[in-house]
């Protein structure tokens, strides 16, 4: 997963942490296969953070109304 750089799911988590912490950047440190040390700096991107917060808000609304969220194609995600 790390062959092409920072995986998307990690970037999303870091963007959420940047939003919550209110900081401008975070470093992600990964040790791949116990030998390959990689450090990725993630800079704050307020546009991406805004989209993420909107998606989180939509997801939480689905939790509150006990309804499965829709996937990107408009189908119920299982």
N, C-alpha and C positions, 0 to 999 in steps of 0.2 A: 504493500500500500504506500510505502514511503519512497518508492523508486522515482516518482515524478515530483517529489517535494512534499510539502505539508498536505496531508489528506484534508478533504473538504469538511469532514465531520469534526476534525480538530479545529480548523479555522472557525467554524460556527461556534464551537464552545468558547474559544478565545474571544471572539467578538462579543459574545454574551458577557463574559467576564470583564472585558473592557468597558462595556456599557454600565455594568453594576458598579465597578470600582471607580469609574470616572477617570481612568488614566489614558495616556496617549499611545502606549505601546506595551507589549509583553513579549517575552522570549519563551519559545517552546524548545525544550531540550529533549532529544530522543536518543536512546542508545539502541541501535539496530543490531540484532543478533549478538548482543553483548560486546561488540567490538567497534561498531561504526557510530561515532558520536556526531550528532547533527544538531545545529542550533538554528532555529527559524525565528526571525523577528516579525511580529504581526503589528502593523501600525493601525491605529484607530481609523475607521472609515464610517463616518456618521450616516452616509446614505445606506450602506449595507446594514449597519446597526438598526436603522429605522425600519428597514424591510424585515429584519429578524424579529424585532419587537412586534411588528404587525402580525407576523406569522405565529409568534408565541401567543399573542392575544387571541387570535382566531382559534388556535389549538385549545387554549384554556376555556374558551367559550364552549367548544364541543364537549369538554370534560364536564362543565357545569350543567349542560343540558342532556348529558348522557347520550351523546350521538357520536358515532365514528366520524373522524375528519375525512374530507374528500381529498383524493390525490390530485396531482396536477391536471389530469385529464377529466376531472369532474366525477370520477367514480369513487365509491366508498373505499377507503384504504382499510384493509384487514390486517 
